[in-house]
Amino acid sequence: MKVTRREFLKISGAAVATLPVLGFDLTPAMANAGEFRIKNIDPVPTICPYCGCGCGLVVYTADGKVINTEGDPDNPINQGSTCAKGASVFQLHDNPRRMRKPLYRAPYSDHWEEKEWDWVFKEIAKRVKKTRDETFITTEKVKSKDEAGAEKEIEIPVNRTDAIATLGGAALDNEECYLYSKLGRSLGLVYIEHCARL
Amino acid sequence: MANKGYLVDTSKCIGCRGCVVACKQWNQLPAEKTRFQGTYQTVPDLTGNTLTMISFHEYEENGKMEWYFTKRQCMHCLEPACMKVCPQKAISVNENGAVVRDYDKCIGCQYCAAACPFNVPRYNKETDKETKCSLCTERTAEGELPACVKACITGALQYGDRDELLGVAKKRVGELRAEYPKANVYGEKEAGGTNILYVLADEPEKYGFESDPKVSTAIYAWQDIIKPYFPWLIALTGAVSVFSFFSTRLLGVGKEEAHEGESIDG
């Protein structure tokens, strides 16, 4: 029997339409079982950025998007649990209020303006270099005691600048914080701070 | 299959609200703006986008401060009143005893909210559905813990067989009785029993629970007696009108004529 394309569509359409009548109802199989959206996705372990406890988290991604974050059951610190902040890590990445561009407030200005990353990086590098060059000190005189107990002044190497401070944020992860403190120390900064320092 | 649920041991809860945020995260529900209420309780009430919450209760007794935390969400009753009243049959009990809803069928009539003895279901305006906790059915079906139970830091939430948890709860109450003489298990028999069990250190009222929540008898009267026989009422009405037609037209002929005469004269 020769079946044309049109006839084939007609027949298959009719077959599908009769299925529920004959009792092949597919709805009960789907009922009640919501979609388990992290099925067959390998979680990526990471560390909660918020406080110094360093709880383990797992992140599930699909198509380049974060779809779920949970506590890491294999992590000995939290063993899968999360506090309210740790549980909210999802919205750190996927948030309509998240800044997409750096904001810049010029000295004495009363408003923020959006800038391009290129401009911002160049400007930061330029200003850090200028301030550091102007204020960098290599040695400092400190009071000390000699073996006999008499006070005297000695000169010691310090290689630092007191004119720059950095403040990290809880949205930085463990590895970013490491790089950030390394950068600070290599520049000779003393004031390296972070809100999640316990 | 055995009923599954979780135990909320309020004596172990520290009120961190990790479960609340974990629930929001898993169900992908948006945050809501709240106002300071004078307590540490940040979530004022369950809403269409907040399926679970921690309520804080402060009491001062004999100069000693007592601070009770408890988790609120759907209790997953063994005999759910919401399922009984739902006109769309959108609510059902699954093989683990969890009360789940089919949001495709829900029409947002809020009848379930009126019937619930624990005042749990909430209306979501954006989706026009009545929402509540589903006991993370999609997670438990894959062997995962419910999102709130997994997040719990202190072990105040334990997921498992209801019968086993009941034993754990009773043992814990026995331990607590030394310090809290009014310690009790909540959910064993309340409103016909619930799959979510609580260990409370004090009277249920102090945690914002009713000590004896009951499903309104009007619901049973309507759903079990009146509604099934409603078609018979229609038939009965029909029968009465047929009877009255014959009785007035055929048996009361004389009166009928007198009435007609009056109307013509008037």
Interface residues (C-beta under 8 A of the other chain):
Chain A: A31 N32 A33 G34 E35 F36 K39 N68 T69 E70 G71 P73 N78 G80 S81 T82 C83 A84 K85 G86 A87 S88 F90 Q91
Chain B: C16 R17 G18 V20 V21 A22 K24 Q25 W26 A31 S92 N94 V100 D102 S134 T137 E138 R139 A141 E142 A147 K150 A151 C152 I153
